[in-house]
């Protein structure tokens, strides 16, 4: 991953690895929360969505 001839101090390397791990964990957690939120919304709203979408065609025709 690093260009040849370059070395990074062990402490800095550890910090970089921790930052990468933290970033990947944050992304994973965010994606999971988003997925769960979408599932809850789809599970709890089908009737309300049907009511909201039903009047739309009548407005379009009028």
mmCIF file of the N, C-alpha and C atoms, coordinates in Angstrom:
data_MODEL
# 
_entry.id   MODEL 
# 
loop_
_atom_site.group_PDB 
_atom_site.id 
_atom_site.type_symbol 
_atom_site.label_atom_id 
_atom_site.label_alt_id 
_atom_site.label_comp_id 
_atom_site.label_asym_id 
_atom_site.label_entity_id 
_atom_site.label_seq_id 
_atom_site.pdbx_PDB_ins_code 
_atom_site.Cartn_x 
_atom_site.Cartn_y 
_atom_site.Cartn_z 
_atom_site.occupancy 
_atom_site.B_iso_or_equiv 
_atom_site.pdbx_formal_charge 
_atom_site.auth_seq_id 
_atom_site.auth_comp_id 
_atom_site.auth_asym_id 
_atom_site.auth_atom_id 
_atom_site.pdbx_PDB_model_num 
ATOM 1   N N  . UNK A 1 1  ? 0.804   -1.209 0.000   1.00 0.00 ? 1  UNK A N  1 
ATOM 2   C CA . UNK A 1 1  ? 0.000   0.000  0.000   1.00 0.00 ? 1  UNK A CA 1 
ATOM 3   C C  . UNK A 1 1  ? 0.845   1.271  0.000   1.00 0.00 ? 1  UNK A C  1 
ATOM 4   N N  . UNK A 1 2  ? 2.007   1.213  0.643   1.00 0.00 ? 2  UNK A N  1 
ATOM 5   C CA . UNK A 1 2  ? 2.853   2.400  0.710   1.00 0.00 ? 2  UNK A CA 1 
ATOM 6   C C  . UNK A 1 2  ? 3.930   2.340  -0.365  1.00 0.00 ? 2  UNK A C  1 
ATOM 7   N N  . UNK A 1 3  ? 4.353   3.497  -0.850  1.00 0.00 ? 3  UNK A N  1 
ATOM 8   C CA . UNK A 1 3  ? 5.441   3.514  -1.828  1.00 0.00 ? 3  UNK A CA 1 
ATOM 9   C C  . UNK A 1 3  ? 6.704   2.917  -1.222  1.00 0.00 ? 3  UNK A C  1 
ATOM 10  N N  . UNK A 1 4  ? 7.524   2.287  -2.051  1.00 0.00 ? 4  UNK A N  1 
ATOM 11  C CA . UNK A 1 4  ? 8.748   1.669  -1.555  1.00 0.00 ? 4  UNK A CA 1 
ATOM 12  C C  . UNK A 1 4  ? 9.717   2.754  -1.103  1.00 0.00 ? 4  UNK A C  1 
ATOM 13  N N  . UNK A 1 5  ? 10.532  2.422  -0.109  1.00 0.00 ? 5  UNK A N  1 
ATOM 14  C CA . UNK A 1 5  ? 11.507  3.377  0.393   1.00 0.00 ? 5  UNK A CA 1 
ATOM 15  C C  . UNK A 1 5  ? 10.961  4.293  1.465   1.00 0.00 ? 5  UNK A C  1 
ATOM 16  N N  . UNK A 1 6  ? 9.678   4.170  1.775   1.00 0.00 ? 6  UNK A N  1 
ATOM 17  C CA . UNK A 1 6  ? 9.067   5.028  2.792   1.00 0.00 ? 6  UNK A CA 1 
ATOM 18  C C  . UNK A 1 6  ? 8.660   4.185  3.980   1.00 0.00 ? 6  UNK A C  1 
ATOM 19  N N  . UNK A 1 7  ? 8.976   4.644  5.160   1.00 0.00 ? 7  UNK A N  1 
ATOM 20  C CA . UNK A 1 7  ? 8.539   3.921  6.353   1.00 0.00 ? 7  UNK A CA 1 
ATOM 21  C C  . UNK A 1 7  ? 7.773   4.882  7.244   1.00 0.00 ? 7  UNK A C  1 
ATOM 22  N N  . UNK A 1 8  ? 6.791   4.339  7.925   1.00 0.00 ? 8  UNK A N  1 
ATOM 23  C CA . UNK A 1 8  ? 5.986   5.141  8.847   1.00 0.00 ? 8  UNK A CA 1 
ATOM 24  C C  . UNK A 1 8  ? 6.289   4.652  10.252  1.00 0.00 ? 8  UNK A C  1 
ATOM 25  N N  . UNK A 1 9  ? 6.400   5.596  11.165  1.00 0.00 ? 9  UNK A N  1 
ATOM 26  C CA . UNK A 1 9  ? 6.676   5.245  12.555  1.00 0.00 ? 9  UNK A CA 1 
ATOM 27  C C  . UNK A 1 9  ? 5.571   4.332  13.076  1.00 0.00 ? 9  UNK A C  1 
ATOM 28  N N  . UNK A 1 10 ? 5.924   3.371  13.932  1.00 0.00 ? 10 UNK A N  1 
ATOM 29  C CA . UNK A 1 10 ? 4.918   2.419  14.434  1.00 0.00 ? 10 UNK A CA 1 
ATOM 30  C C  . UNK A 1 10 ? 3.721   3.097  15.094  1.00 0.00 ? 10 UNK A C  1 
ATOM 31  N N  . UNK A 1 11 ? 3.973   4.167  15.854  1.00 0.00 ? 11 UNK A N  1 
ATOM 32  C CA . UNK A 1 11 ? 2.850   4.848  16.512  1.00 0.00 ? 11 UNK A CA 1 
ATOM 33  C C  . UNK A 1 11 ? 1.907   5.440  15.475  1.00 0.00 ? 11 UNK A C  1 
ATOM 34  N N  . UNK A 1 12 ? 2.476   6.081  14.464  1.00 0.00 ? 12 UNK A N  1 
ATOM 35  C CA . UNK A 1 12 ? 1.637   6.694  13.435  1.00 0.00 ? 12 UNK A CA 1 
ATOM 36  C C  . UNK A 1 12 ? 0.885   5.623  12.651  1.00 0.00 ? 12 UNK A C  1 
ATOM 37  N N  . UNK A 1 13 ? 1.560   4.507  12.371  1.00 0.00 ? 13 UNK A N  1 
ATOM 38  C CA . UNK A 1 13 ? 0.912   3.413  11.654  1.00 0.00 ? 13 UNK A CA 1 
ATOM 39  C C  . UNK A 1 13 ? -0.285  2.895  12.450  1.00 0.00 ? 13 UNK A C  1 
ATOM 40  N N  . UNK A 1 14 ? -0.113  2.763  13.758  1.00 0.00 ? 14 UNK A N  1 
ATOM 41  C CA . UNK A 1 14 ? -1.203  2.295  14.613  1.00 0.00 ? 14 UNK A CA 1 
ATOM 42  C C  . UNK A 1 14 ? -2.359  3.293  14.587  1.00 0.00 ? 14 UNK A C  1 
ATOM 43  N N  . UNK A 1 15 ? -2.031  4.581  14.642  1.00 0.00 ? 15 UNK A N  1 
ATOM 44  C CA . UNK A 1 15 ? -3.076  5.612  14.607  1.00 0.00 ? 15 UNK A CA 1 
ATOM 45  C C  . UNK A 1 15 ? -3.838  5.547  13.287  1.00 0.00 ? 15 UNK A C  1 
ATOM 46  N N  . UNK A 1 16 ? -3.110  5.388  12.194  1.00 0.00 ? 16 UNK A N  1 
ATOM 47  C CA . UNK A 1 16 ? -3.757  5.313  10.878  1.00 0.00 ? 16 UNK A CA 1 
ATOM 48  C C  . UNK A 1 16 ? -4.685  4.103  10.808  1.00 0.00 ? 16 UNK A C  1 
ATOM 49  N N  . UNK A 1 17 ? -4.218  2.958  11.320  1.00 0.00 ? 17 UNK A N  1 
ATOM 50  C CA . UNK A 1 17 ? -5.056  1.753  11.306  1.00 0.00 ? 17 UNK A CA 1 
ATOM 51  C C  . UNK A 1 17 ? -6.306  1.953  12.156  1.00 0.00 ? 17 UNK A C  1 
ATOM 52  N N  . UNK A 1 18 ? -6.153  2.621  13.303  1.00 0.00 ? 18 UNK A N  1 
ATOM 53  C CA . UNK A 1 18 ? -7.313  2.881  14.161  1.00 0.00 ? 18 UNK A CA 1 
ATOM 54  C C  . UNK A 1 18 ? -8.306  3.798  13.460  1.00 0.00 ? 18 UNK A C  1 
ATOM 55  N N  . UNK A 1 19 ? -7.790  4.805  12.743  1.00 0.00 ? 19 UNK A N  1 
ATOM 56  C CA . UNK A 1 19 ? -8.681  5.719  12.031  1.00 0.00 ? 19 UNK A CA 1 
ATOM 57  C C  . UNK A 1 19 ? -9.456  4.985  10.941  1.00 0.00 ? 19 UNK A C  1 
ATOM 58  N N  . UNK A 1 20 ? -8.769  4.086  10.221  1.00 0.00 ? 20 UNK A N  1 
ATOM 59  C CA . UNK A 1 20 ? -9.448  3.321  9.172   1.00 0.00 ? 20 UNK A CA 1 
ATOM 60  C C  . UNK A 1 20 ? -10.526 2.422  9.770   1.00 0.00 ? 20 UNK A C  1 
ATOM 61  N N  . UNK A 1 21 ? -10.199 1.771  10.890  1.00 0.00 ? 21 UNK A N  1 
ATOM 62  C CA . UNK A 1 21 ? -11.161 0.895  11.547  1.00 0.00 ? 21 UNK A CA 1 
ATOM 63  C C  . UNK A 1 21 ? -12.375 1.687  12.023  1.00 0.00 ? 21 UNK A C  1 
ATOM 64  N N  . UNK A 1 22 ? -12.113 2.840  12.634  1.00 0.00 ? 22 UNK A N  1 
ATOM 65  C CA . UNK A 1 22 ? -13.201 3.683  13.129  1.00 0.00 ? 22 UNK A CA 1 
ATOM 66  C C  . UNK A 1 22 ? -14.098 4.122  11.981  1.00 0.00 ? 22 UNK A C  1 
ATOM 67  N N  . UNK A 1 23 ? -13.486 4.514  10.872  1.00 0.00 ? 23 UNK A N  1 
ATOM 68  C CA . UNK A 1 23 ? -14.252 4.963  9.716   1.00 0.00 ? 23 UNK A CA 1 
ATOM 69  C C  . UNK A 1 23 ? -15.140 3.838  9.184   1.00 0.00 ? 23 UNK A C  1 
ATOM 70  N N  . UNK A 1 24 ? -14.564 2.641  9.051   1.00 0.00 ? 24 UNK A N  1 
ATOM 71  C CA . UNK A 1 24 ? -15.349 1.527  8.520   1.00 0.00 ? 24 UNK A CA 1 
ATOM 72  C C  . UNK A 1 24 ? -16.475 1.142  9.474   1.00 0.00 ? 24 UNK A C  1 
ATOM 73  N N  . UNK A 1 25 ? -16.218 1.211  10.771  1.00 0.00 ? 25 UNK A N  1 
ATOM 74  C CA . UNK A 1 25 ? -17.271 0.909  11.749  1.00 0.00 ? 25 UNK A CA 1 
ATOM 75  C C  . UNK A 1 25 ? -18.390 1.939  11.669  1.00 0.00 ? 25 UNK A C  1 
ATOM 76  N N  . UNK A 1 26 ? -18.018 3.217  11.555  1.00 0.00 ? 26 UNK A N  1 
ATOM 77  C CA . UNK A 1 26 ? -19.035 4.265  11.469  1.00 0.00 ? 26 UNK A CA 1 
ATOM 78  C C  . UNK A 1 26 ? -19.904 4.074  10.234  1.00 0.00 ? 26 UNK A C  1 
ATOM 79  N N  . UNK A 1 27 ? -19.265 3.754  9.113   1.00 0.00 ? 27 UNK A N  1 
ATOM 80  C CA . UNK A 1 27 ? -20.019 3.545  7.878   1.00 0.00 ? 27 UNK A CA 1 
ATOM 81  C C  . UNK A 1 27 ? -20.957 2.352  8.032   1.00 0.00 ? 27 UNK A C  1 
ATOM 82  N N  . UNK A 1 28 ? -20.443 1.259  8.602   1.00 0.00 ? 28 UNK A N  1 
ATOM 83  C CA . UNK A 1 28 ? -21.271 0.071  8.787   1.00 0.00 ? 28 UNK A CA 1 
ATOM 84  C C  . UNK A 1 28 ? -22.459 0.323  9.696   1.00 0.00 ? 28 UNK A C  1 
ATOM 85  N N  . UNK A 1 29 ? -22.215 1.035  10.788  1.00 0.00 ? 29 UNK A N  1 
ATOM 86  C CA . UNK A 1 29 ? -23.293 1.340  11.730  1.00 0.00 ? 29 UNK A CA 1 
ATOM 87  C C  . UNK A 1 29 ? -24.334 2.231  11.064  1.00 0.00 ? 29 UNK A C  1 
ATOM 88  N N  . UNK A 1 30 ? -23.867 3.237  10.324  1.00 0.00 ? 30 UNK A N  1 
ATOM 89  C CA . UNK A 1 30 ? -24.795 4.145  9.652   1.00 0.00 ? 30 UNK A CA 1 
ATOM 90  C C  . UNK A 1 30 ? -25.654 3.388  8.646   1.00 0.00 ? 30 UNK A C  1 
ATOM 91  N N  . UNK A 1 31 ? -25.028 2.497  7.879   1.00 0.00 ? 31 UNK A N  1 
ATOM 92  C CA . UNK A 1 31 ? -25.781 1.729  6.883   1.00 0.00 ? 31 UNK A CA 1 
ATOM 93  C C  . UNK A 1 31 ? -26.807 0.820  7.553   1.00 0.00 ? 31 UNK A C  1 
ATOM 94  N N  . UNK A 1 32 ? -26.428 0.213  8.674   1.00 0.00 ? 32 UNK A N  1 
ATOM 95  C CA . UNK A 1 32 ? -27.362 -0.678 9.366   1.00 0.00 ? 32 UNK A CA 1 
ATOM 96  C C  . UNK A 1 32 ? -28.552 0.106  9.921   1.00 0.00 ? 32 UNK A C  1 
ATOM 97  N N  . UNK A 1 33 ? -28.278 1.262  10.521  1.00 0.00 ? 33 UNK A N  1 
ATOM 98  C CA . UNK A 1 33 ? -29.365 2.090  11.052  1.00 0.00 ? 33 UNK A CA 1 
ATOM 99  C C  . UNK A 1 33 ? -30.299 2.507  9.921   1.00 0.00 ? 33 UNK A C  1 
ATOM 100 N N  . UNK A 1 34 ? -29.711 2.900  8.791   1.00 0.00 ? 34 UNK A N  1 
ATOM 101 C CA . UNK A 1 34 ? -30.523 3.317  7.653   1.00 0.00 ? 34 UNK A CA 1 
ATOM 102 C C  . UNK A 1 34 ? -31.399 2.168  7.167   1.00 0.00 ? 34 UNK A C  1 
ATOM 103 N N  . UNK A 1 35 ? -30.813 0.966  7.079   1.00 0.00 ? 35 UNK A N  1 
ATOM 104 C CA . UNK A 1 35 ? -31.563 -0.203 6.617   1.00 0.00 ? 35 UNK A CA 1 
ATOM 105 C C  . UNK A 1 35 ? -32.714 -0.513 7.569   1.00 0.00 ? 35 UNK A C  1 
ATOM 106 N N  . UNK A 1 36 ? -32.434 -0.485 8.885   1.00 0.00 ? 36 UNK A N  1 
ATOM 107 C CA . UNK A 1 36 ? -33.486 -0.773 9.868   1.00 0.00 ? 36 UNK A CA 1 
ATOM 108 C C  . UNK A 1 36 ? -34.595 0.269  9.801   1.00 0.00 ? 36 UNK A C  1 
ATOM 109 N N  . UNK A 1 37 ? -34.209 1.526  9.617   1.00 0.00 ? 37 UNK A N  1 
ATOM 110 C CA . UNK A 1 37 ? -35.205 2.595  9.535   1.00 0.00 ? 37 UNK A CA 1 
ATOM 111 C C  . UNK A 1 37 ? -36.106 2.392  8.328   1.00 0.00 ? 37 UNK A C  1 
ATOM 112 N N  . UNK A 1 38 ? -35.516 2.034  7.200   1.00 0.00 ? 38 UNK A N  1 
ATOM 113 C CA . UNK A 1 38 ? -36.306 1.803  5.989   1.00 0.00 ? 38 UNK A CA 1 
ATOM 114 C C  . UNK A 1 38 ? -37.260 0.630  6.200   1.00 0.00 ? 38 UNK A C  1 
ATOM 115 N N  . UNK A 1 39 ? -36.767 -0.437 6.826   1.00 0.00 ? 39 UNK A N  1 
ATOM 116 C CA . UNK A 1 39 ? -37.626 -1.601 7.063   1.00 0.00 ? 39 UNK A CA 1 
ATOM 117 C C  . UNK A 1 39 ? -38.793 -1.239 7.974   1.00 0.00 ? 39 UNK A C  1 
ATOM 118 N N  . UNK A 1 40 ? -38.512 -0.468 9.021   1.00 0.00 ? 40 UNK A N  1 
ATOM 119 C CA . UNK A 1 40 ? -39.597 -0.067 9.930   1.00 0.00 ? 40 UNK A CA 1 
ATOM 120 C C  . UNK A 1 40 ? -40.604 0.806  9.201   1.00 0.00 ? 40 UNK A C  1 
ATOM 121 N N  . UNK A 1 41 ? -40.113 1.716  8.381   1.00 0.00 ? 41 UNK A N  1 
ATOM 122 C CA . UNK A 1 41 ? -41.014 2.612  7.657   1.00 0.00 ? 41 UNK A CA 1 
ATOM 123 C C  . UNK A 1 41 ? -41.888 1.810  6.694   1.00 0.00 ? 41 UNK A C  1 
ATOM 124 N N  . UNK A 1 42 ? -41.299 0.855  5.997   1.00 0.00 ? 42 UNK A N  1 
ATOM 125 C CA . UNK A 1 42 ? -42.073 0.047  5.056   1.00 0.00 ? 42 UNK A CA 1 
ATOM 126 C C  . UNK A 1 42 ? -43.057 -0.849 5.798   1.00 0.00 ? 42 UNK A C  1 
ATOM 127 N N  . UNK A 1 43 ? -42.672 -1.343 6.970   1.00 0.00 ? 43 UNK A N  1 
ATOM 128 C CA . UNK A 1 43 ? -43.546 -2.227 7.725   1.00 0.00 ? 43 UNK A CA 1 
ATOM 129 C C  . UNK A 1 43 ? -44.710 -1.494 8.355   1.00 0.00 ? 43 UNK A C  1 
ATOM 130 N N  . UNK A 1 44 ? -44.515 -0.250 8.736   1.00 0.00 ? 44 UNK A N  1 
ATOM 131 C CA . UNK A 1 44 ? -45.551 0.459  9.475   1.00 0.00 ? 44 UNK A CA 1 
ATOM 132 C C  . UNK A 1 44 ? -46.420 1.378  8.654   1.00 0.00 ? 44 UNK A C  1 
ATOM 133 N N  . UNK A 1 45 ? -46.066 1.646  7.401   1.00 0.00 ? 45 UNK A N  1 
ATOM 134 C CA . UNK A 1 45 ? -46.780 2.683  6.667   1.00 0.00 ? 45 UNK A CA 1 
ATOM 135 C C  . UNK A 1 45 ? -47.553 2.253  5.419   1.00 0.00 ? 45 UNK A C  1 
ATOM 136 N N  . UNK A 1 46 ? -47.721 0.977  5.116   1.00 0.00 ? 46 UNK A N  1 
ATOM 137 C CA . UNK A 1 46 ? -48.345 0.681  3.821   1.00 0.00 ? 46 UNK A CA 1 
ATOM 138 C C  . UNK A 1 46 ? -49.745 1.260  3.665   1.00 0.00 ? 46 UNK A C  1 
ATOM 139 N N  . UNK A 1 47 ? -50.562 1.242  4.726   1.00 0.00 ? 47 UNK A N  1 
ATOM 140 C CA . UNK A 1 47 ? -51.922 1.776  4.614   1.00 0.00 ? 47 UNK A CA 1 
ATOM 141 C C  . UNK A 1 47 ? -51.884 3.289  4.426   1.00 0.00 ? 47 UNK A C  1 
ATOM 142 N N  . UNK A 1 48 ? -51.034 3.965  5.200   1.00 0.00 ? 48 UNK A N  1 
ATOM 143 C CA . UNK A 1 48 ? -50.947 5.418  5.077   1.00 0.00 ? 48 UNK A CA 1 
ATOM 144 C C  . UNK A 1 48 ? -50.452 5.809  3.690   1.00 0.00 ? 48 UNK A C  1 
ATOM 145 N N  . UNK A 1 49 ? -49.476 5.062  3.163   1.00 0.00 ? 49 UNK A N  1 
ATOM 146 C CA . UNK A 1 49 ? -48.967 5.381  1.837   1.00 0.00 ? 49 UNK A CA 1 
ATOM 147 C C  . UNK A 1 49 ? -50.060 5.187  0.786   1.00 0.00 ? 49 UNK A C  1 
ATOM 148 N N  . UNK A 1 50 ? -50.873 4.144  0.953   1.00 0.00 ? 50 UNK A N  1 
ATOM 149 C CA . UNK A 1 50 ? -51.947 3.905  0.001   1.00 0.00 ? 50 UNK A CA 1 
ATOM 150 C C  . UNK A 1 50 ? -52.934 5.073  0.028   1.00 0.00 ? 50 UNK A C  1 
ATOM 151 N N  . UNK A 1 51 ? -53.228 5.591  1.217   1.00 0.00 ? 51 UNK A N  1 
ATOM 152 C CA . UNK A 1 51 ? -54.146 6.717  1.327   1.00 0.00 ? 51 UNK A CA 1 
ATOM 153 C C  . UNK A 1 51 ? -53.548 7.971  0.706   1.00 0.00 ? 51 UNK A C  1 
ATOM 154 N N  . UNK A 1 52 ? -52.251 8.146  0.869   1.00 0.00 ? 52 UNK A N  1 
ATOM 155 C CA . UNK A 1 52 ? -51.610 9.341  0.329   1.00 0.00 ? 52 UNK A CA 1 
ATOM 156 C C  . UNK A 1 52 ? -51.554 9.272  -1.191  1.00 0.00 ? 52 UNK A C  1 
ATOM 157 N N  . UNK A 1 53 ? -51.294 8.086  -1.744  1.00 0.00 ? 53 UNK A N  1 
ATOM 158 C CA . UNK A 1 53 ? -51.140 7.979  -3.194  1.00 0.00 ? 53 UNK A CA 1 
ATOM 159 C C  . UNK A 1 53 ? -52.489 7.905  -3.912  1.00 0.00 ? 53 UNK A C  1 
ATOM 160 N N  . UNK A 1 54 ? -53.559 7.517  -3.222  1.00 0.00 ? 54 UNK A N  1 
ATOM 161 C CA . UNK A 1 54 ? -54.851 7.374  -3.884  1.00 0.00 ? 54 UNK A CA 1 
ATOM 162 C C  . UNK A 1 54 ? -55.376 8.698  -4.452  1.00 0.00 ? 54 UNK A C  1 
ATOM 163 N N  . UNK A 1 55 ? -55.360 9.821  -3.717  1.00 0.00 ? 55 UNK A N  1 
ATOM 164 C CA . UNK A 1 55 ? -55.903 11.061 -4.264  1.00 0.00 ? 55 UNK A CA 1 
ATOM 165 C C  . UNK A 1 55 ? -55.039 11.664 -5.373  1.00 0.00 ? 55 UNK A C  1 
ATOM 166 N N  . UNK A 1 56 ? -53.787 11.280 -5.483  1.00 0.00 ? 56 UNK A N  1 
ATOM 167 C CA . UNK A 1 56 ? -52.881 11.906 -6.444  1.00 0.00 ? 56 UNK A CA 1 
ATOM 168 C C  . UNK A 1 56 ? -53.393 11.812 -7.888  1.00 0.00 ? 56 UNK A C  1 
ATOM 169 N N  . UNK A 1 57 ? -53.855 10.637 -8.374  1.00 0.00 ? 57 UNK A N  1 
ATOM 170 C CA . UNK A 1 57 ? -54.323 10.574 -9.765  1.00 0.00 ? 57 UNK A CA 1 
ATOM 171 C C  . UNK A 1 57 ? -55.539 11.459 -10.021 1.00 0.00 ? 57 UNK A C  1 
ATOM 172 N N  . UNK A 1 58 ? -56.442 11.597 -9.033  1.00 0.00 ? 58 UNK A N  1 
ATOM 173 C CA . UNK A 1 58 ? -57.628 12.428 -9.243  1.00 0.00 ? 58 UNK A CA 1 
ATOM 174 C C  . UNK A 1 58 ? -57.227 13.888 -9.416  1.00 0.00 ? 58 UNK A C  1 
ATOM 175 N N  . UNK A 1 59 ? -56.224 14.335 -8.661  1.00 0.00 ? 59 UNK A N  1 
ATOM 176 C CA . UNK A 1 59 ? -55.750 15.716 -8.815  1.00 0.00 ? 59 UNK A CA 1 
ATOM 177 C C  . UNK A 1 59 ? -55.108 15.892 -10.188 1.00 0.00 ? 59 UNK A C  1 
ATOM 178 N N  . UNK A 1 60 ? -54.391 14.872 -10.652 1.00 0.00 ? 60 UNK A N  1 
ATOM 179 C CA . UNK A 1 60 ? -53.723 14.958 -11.945 1.00 0.00 ? 60 UNK A CA 1 
ATOM 180 C C  . UNK A 1 60 ? -54.720 15.050 -13.093 1.00 0.00 ? 60 UNK A C  1 
ATOM 181 N N  . UNK A 1 61 ? -55.846 14.321 -12.986 1.00 0.00 ? 61 UNK A N  1 
ATOM 182 C CA . UNK A 1 61 ? -56.853 14.326 -14.049 1.00 0.00 ? 61 UNK A CA 1 
ATOM 183 C C  . UNK A 1 61 ? -57.668 15.616 -14.040 1.00 0.00 ? 61 UNK A C  1 
ATOM 184 N N  . UNK A 1 62 ? -57.914 16.180 -12.892 1.00 0.00 ? 62 UNK A N  1 
ATOM 185 C CA . UNK A 1 62 ? -58.789 17.347 -12.774 1.00 0.00 ? 62 UNK A CA 1 
ATOM 186 C C  . UNK A 1 62 ? -58.177 18.607 -13.314 1.00 0.00 ? 62 UNK A C  1 
# 
